[in-house]
Amino acid sequence: MVNLGFKIGTLSFRNPVITASGTCGYGLELQDFIELETLGGIVVKGLTLEAREGNPYPRMAETPSGMLNSVGLQNKGVEYFEKYIYPQIKDLNTNVIVNINGKSIEDYTLLAERIGLLDKIPAIELNISCPNVKLGGMAFGTNIESSRKVIKAVRSVYKKILIVKLSPNVTNIEEFGKIAEDEGADAVSLINTLLGMAVDIYKRKPSLSGITGGLSGPAIKPVALRMVWQVAKTVKIPVIGIGGIMNANDALEFIMAGASAVQIGTAIFIDPESPLKIISGIEKFLTDNRINDYTELIGCINK
Amino acid sequence: MRKVIRDFKILFNTRLNQDYFILEILSPEPLIRIMPGQFIQVRIDKSKDTFLRRPFSIHDVDYENNIIKLLIQIAGKGTKVLSELLPGENLNVIYPLGNSFSIPELGEKVLLIGGGSGTAPLLFLARYLNEKKITPDILLGFRNKYRIIELEEFSKYGKMYITTEDGSEGFQGLIDEHPILTSNKYDRICCCGPEPMIKKIASYARLMNIFCEVSLENLMACGIGVCLCCVVKTTQGHVCTCTDGPVFNVNQLIW
């Protein structure tokens, strides 16, 4: 048997494969396809203090080896989450992580405090990198000082595991990783989507109602991998690699570049079973190569 | 109803005309129960130019032989690749997805309206209604007589009315201009087709206070309610076409 377990701070994960926010709903939507307890964890759909309608349709455009979305954090708000969703997901036998978003620092801290009260949510992912909202989101995550302020503020009110999700839409992503570490984050996850756009030449209009959107899928994998490598060299806290991972080989590339874990996102849209295939693929690679513990591979390209 | 991912096998790929073809695909196991209006997400293998699955209405179901029929319009790169599939090749699908048309009461006068590829879910619905002892009127619209598809199939299940834009067959004009809409009295309309058409039918149904359900064709990524890309604005806010739809009562929709 090979070891796939790892820890962020005191929080144990049975394996390094986690489903990414906005691609797995609240986990329940995937239950027809996978047993959630086989996953390292799930990061549920981005949550805000108040309910959000999101952006108008159309919100999606297929692009070469990927897709653009501009969903705009549609969700029913924290009260609905506490009342109706939390009871349904609290007993899932996996790490359920809540992705939190805000328009202001106060939004983030209020939300972090409330989620902190939920026993069965061991961690939050601080989303300062959503490209599809006018206020907050990426505006925080692309500015060093505002990133520092929001991470510091959330850290001061949230005592459990804090993961900061970084935006790739910056010049030096390692600086943002460093700030997250300095302000007490337990891990960083990257990358969120890359800002992009598409034009419908027949309608002579942008393909998305929001004009710009976030690019995901294999198209962004080389960029994501480079950024994970840069951040992993800079920080000592665990890095969770995200960006176009479609199979176990992709996941292993991220791990060898320095990621302690990976998140699977857009791949789920094409194959909802892909997270399981990635777990078993990593296992097989380890067995075939006589490696007992996948953590030996973390950042091995630097050695 | 449990959704599954399965490799089906292509039995027949039949070209109807330059725009349309029918795929008959065989399940590797007894088919899961499917209701009229539900859809299937098809993975497009061997295609470098596409990335996501493509959603298609289920055109008909043969439980005895475990076959699903898909009526597909060649509309882009994905459907072009599908149109070239050969019998014996595999087709990876996720099914059954979405909700379905609601079932009329015995004795209701039902009109099915389909435009172009919007005829796809109506054949299964028409046959299903027949099994429930309801014979619907069926109004189908096409650009011209060369584009008419599946007329013979539909004729088995109800009284046919055809419109063509150029008048080369049936009534000349758009579907919503067909005189049966005003001359006949219907209790229920079930409709699928291009958005401008279903919007007109929807406003007519609202005006006449006729129960009306439409099947929407919004762009989708996942098809299983996780990406939130295919939303439509309803009285309940934005909801997913893939899980809350594709069939909506027109009174739910804010158009």
Interface residues (C-beta under 8 A of the other chain):
Chain A: G22 T23 C24 G25 E29 L30 D32 F33 K45 E53 G54 P56 Y57 P58 R59 M60 A61 E62 T63 P64 S65 G66 M67 N69 V71 Q74 G217 P218 T266 I268 F269 I270 D271 P272 E273
Chain B: R2 K3 V4 I5 R43 D49 T50 F51 L52 R53 I94 N218 L219 M220 A221 C222 G223 I224 G225 V226 C227 L228 C229 C230 V231 V232 K233 G237 H238 T243
